[in-house]
Amino acid sequence: MASTKEFLDLVLDRLSVLDDVTYRAMMGEYVVYYKDKVIGGIYDNRFLVKYT
């Protein structure tokens, strides 16, 4: 099941306190970047944060 654009907008709204947050669509899902580094992704309408 692909993630919805509405859920992406919700996540980006919550992350709006950070500067330089971007995303890239990949096969119906989204990869989220902070300062050009992968911080997580949106898969099946869930925001998963990369553990580093």
Buried (B, 14 or more C-beta within 10 A) or exposed (E): EEBEEEBBEBBBEEBEEEEEBEBEEEEEBBBBBBEEEEBBBBBEBEBEEEEE
